[in-house]
Amino acid sequence: MAGVSEGARGTPSARLRPYVASYSGYRLSGYEPGQHFGMPSPYLTVIIAIGSKLEIADSPRQGSCAFETLASGISAEPVTIAHDGNQHGIQLSLTPAGTRALLGIPTAALGGWMVDLGDVMSGAGELLDRVAATEDWDRRFDEILARNLEERPIDPTLVEAWRQLVGSGGSARVGEVARNVGWSRRHLINKFTAEFGVAPKDSARISRFYRSHQALRRPSIPRLSEVAAACGYYDQAHMAREWREFAGMSPSQWRRVEEFAFVQDQDGSPSAR
């Protein structure tokens, strides 16, 4: 029996756009038990698992673990997710401003770790119950966001540095951005890392990888050399090296082994605000 998938992708409203890059709901059933991969992203990830827990089979930092609700910081490492042929839940990609507004902490507070959402947001258990009791995807998204957001601004210079480094898709150079915002390179690195939990150069590389990953999630893609050029790599070999570092495999290998590659597709450009 072939697997069945259904879900919804949401584009945040104008009010929420500074805080949420994208949100998606997914319900997968009837697949053979197996594994798929959570890839590095320039966003903080929040997942609400409905029904069964989200099972992390392996992660470089934390090994195996399981969550009903999860918050994950910006990481350059992939995780392996186990499933029994079924998955149901909601995933939010939070901007750094959204991390402060929804969780009340800077992105750096999580580093590259995965934690239970209840550790960083009060009422996570009640939120899970409300979301599980609601069938409509849009109403589920509203349940997560509408009651919990409180604006907590980030230093506007850091917002601009993030926009130039990450919003550019990883094409800007750290020294150039430092000059543009009027800071020394050292000061930019220190302030940026303290707020976002990742160094400026690494954030640009993760953003570039993320762009290529999104391009390769489409059912029909151009040649890898064209993806590499469009995403700002020097050439296809450069992209392949970065993929082996961030994903642990080449783009072609990932396309072969990732069963859910085209189910939870997302679009969006990174933004700090």
C-alpha positions in Angstrom: 0.0 0.0 0.0 1.4 3.4 -1.0 1.8 6.0 1.6 -0.6 8.9 1.8 0.3 12.5 2.8 -1.7 15.6 3.4 -1.1 18.9 5.0 -0.8 22.6 4.6 1.8 25.3 4.3 1.2 28.7 5.7 2.5 32.1 4.7 2.5 34.3 7.8 0.3 37.4 7.8 1.9 40.8 7.7 1.7 41.0 11.5 3.5 37.7 12.0 6.0 37.9 9.1 8.7 39.5 11.3 8.5 36.5 13.6 7.7 33.4 11.5 9.4 32.5 8.2 7.0 29.7 7.5 4.8 27.1 9.1 3.5 23.8 7.8 1.3 21.0 9.0 1.7 17.4 7.9 -0.1 14.1 8.2 1.7 11.1 6.7 0.2 7.5 6.9 0.7 4.1 5.4 4.4 4.4 4.7 6.9 1.7 5.5 8.7 2.3 8.8 12.0 4.0 8.2 13.9 7.2 8.7 14.2 10.7 7.2 16.5 13.6 7.9 16.1 17.0 9.6 18.6 19.3 7.9 20.4 22.5 9.1 18.4 25.7 8.8 19.0 29.3 9.6 15.8 29.3 11.6 14.9 28.1 15.1 12.5 25.2 14.7 9.4 24.5 16.8 7.5 21.2 16.3 4.2 20.2 17.8 3.8 16.4 17.4 0.2 15.2 17.4 -0.4 11.6 18.5 3.0 9.9 18.5 6.1 11.6 19.7 8.7 12.9 17.4 11.5 10.2 17.6 15.0 11.4 17.0 16.9 8.2 16.1 20.3 10.0 16.1 21.8 13.4 16.5 25.5 14.4 16.8 25.0 16.2 20.1 22.2 14.3 21.8 22.0 10.8 20.4 18.5 9.4 20.4 15.6 11.2 22.1 11.9 11.9 21.7 9.6 14.9 22.0 5.9 15.8 22.1 6.9 19.4 21.6 10.3 20.5 20.5 12.3 23.7 20.2 15.6 23.5 18.3 18.3 26.2 17.9 20.3 27.0 14.8 22.6 24.0 14.1 25.0 23.0 11.4 24.3 19.3 12.0 21.6 17.0 10.6 19.4 14.8 12.7 17.9 11.4 11.8 14.2 11.0 12.5 12.6 7.6 12.9 9.0 6.9 12.0 6.7 3.9 12.1 5.2 4.9 8.7 3.0 7.6 10.2 3.7 11.2 11.3 1.4 14.0 12.2 2.3 17.5 13.5 3.1 21.1 12.8 6.5 22.7 12.2 7.2 26.5 12.6 10.4 28.2 11.4 11.0 31.1 13.7 13.2 34.1 12.8 15.5 35.4 15.6 12.9 38.1 16.4 10.2 35.4 16.5 12.4 33.4 19.0 12.4 36.4 21.3 8.7 37.2 20.8 7.4 33.6 21.2 9.9 32.2 23.7 11.3 35.3 25.4 14.9 34.2 24.8 17.6 35.0 22.2 18.3 32.3 19.7 21.7 31.8 21.2 20.1 30.5 24.4 19.3 27.2 22.7 22.6 27.0 20.8 22.4 23.9 18.5 20.4 21.9 21.1 16.9 20.4 20.9 14.8 20.8 24.1 11.2 20.3 25.1 9.2 23.3 24.2 7.9 23.4 27.8 11.4 24.2 29.0 11.4 27.5 27.2 7.7 28.4 26.9 5.0 28.2 29.6 1.8 26.4 28.7 3.3 24.1 26.1 1.3 21.2 27.4 -2.0 23.1 27.1 -0.9 24.3 23.7 -0.4 20.7 22.5 -3.9 19.8 23.8 -5.5 22.7 22.0 -3.7 22.0 18.7 -4.6 18.3 18.8 -8.2 19.1 19.4 -8.4 21.4 16.4 -8.7 19.9 12.9 -8.3 23.0 10.7 -4.7 23.7 9.8 -5.0 27.5 9.9 -6.7 27.5 13.2 -3.9 25.3 14.5 -1.3 27.8 13.4 -3.3 30.5 15.1 -3.4 28.5 18.4 0.4 28.4 18.5 1.1 32.0 17.6 -1.8 34.3 18.5 -1.8 33.9 22.2 1.9 33.8 22.9 3.7 36.5 20.9 5.1 39.5 22.8 7.4 41.8 20.9 10.9 42.0 22.3 13.1 43.9 19.9 16.6 43.0 18.8 19.4 45.5 18.4 18.6 47.0 15.0 22.3 46.8 13.9 22.2 43.1 14.5 19.0 42.8 12.6 20.6 44.6 9.6 23.7 42.3 9.9 21.5 39.3 9.9 19.6 40.5 6.9 22.8 41.1 4.9 24.4 37.8 5.9 21.5 35.4 6.0 18.8 37.2 4.0 21.3 37.4 1.1 21.3 33.6 1.0 24.9 33.5 2.2 26.5 35.6 -0.5 27.7 38.5 1.7 31.2 38.6 3.2 31.6 39.2 7.0 34.1 42.0 6.6 31.9 43.8 4.1 28.9 43.5 6.4 30.9 44.8 9.3 31.8 47.9 7.3 28.3 48.4 6.2 26.9 48.4 9.7 29.7 50.5 11.1 31.2 47.9 13.4 34.6 46.3 13.5 34.8 42.7 12.3 35.6 41.4 15.8 32.7 43.4 17.4 30.3 42.1 14.8 31.4 38.5 15.4 31.1 38.8 19.2 27.7 40.5 19.2 26.3 38.4 16.4 27.3 35.1 18.0 25.9 36.2 21.4 22.5 36.9 19.9 22.1 34.2 17.3 24.3 31.4 18.7 26.2 31.0 15.5 29.1 33.0 14.0 28.4 35.3 11.1 30.4 33.2 8.6 28.7 30.0 9.7 25.2 31.6 9.5 25.9 32.6 5.9 27.1 29.0 5.0 24.0 27.5 6.7 21.8 29.9 4.8 23.4 29.0 1.5 23.0 25.3 2.3 19.4 25.9 3.2 18.7 27.5 -0.2 20.2 24.6 -2.0 18.3 22.1 0.2 15.0 23.9 -0.6 15.8 23.8 -4.3 16.5 20.1 -4.2 13.2 19.4 -2.4 11.2 20.2 -5.4 9.9 17.2 -7.4 11.5 18.5 -10.6 14.9 20.3 -10.3 17.4 21.7 -12.7 20.9 20.2 -13.0 23.0 20.3 -9.8 25.5 22.6 -11.5 22.6 25.1 -12.0 21.4 24.7 -8.4 25.0 25.4 -7.2 25.3 28.5 -9.3 21.9 29.8 -8.2 22.7 29.3 -4.6 26.0 31.1 -4.6 28.5 28.2 -4.6 31.7 28.4 -6.6 30.8 25.3 -8.5 29.0 21.9 -8.1 32.0 20.4 -6.3 31.9 23.2 -3.8 28.2 22.5 -3.1 28.9 18.8 -2.8 31.6 19.5 -0.1 29.3 21.7 1.9 26.5 19.1 1.7 28.9 16.4 3.0 29.7 18.7 5.9 26.1 19.9 6.7 24.1 16.8 5.6 26.6 14.0 5.9 25.9 13.0 2.3 25.9 14.3 -1.2 22.9 16.0 -2.8 22.4 13.1 -5.1 22.5 10.6 -2.3 20.0 12.6 -0.2 17.6 12.7 -3.2 17.8 8.9 -3.4 17.3 8.1 0.3 15.0 10.8 1.6 11.5 9.3 1.4 9.7 12.5 2.6 11.8 14.9 0.6 8.9 16.5 -1.3 6.2 16.1 1.3 7.0 18.9 3.8 8.3 21.4 1.2 8.8 25.0 2.5 9.8 28.2 0.9 10.9 31.5 2.5 13.9 33.8 2.8 15.6 34.2 6.2 14.8 37.4 8.1 15.8 38.5 11.5 12.7 40.7 12.0 
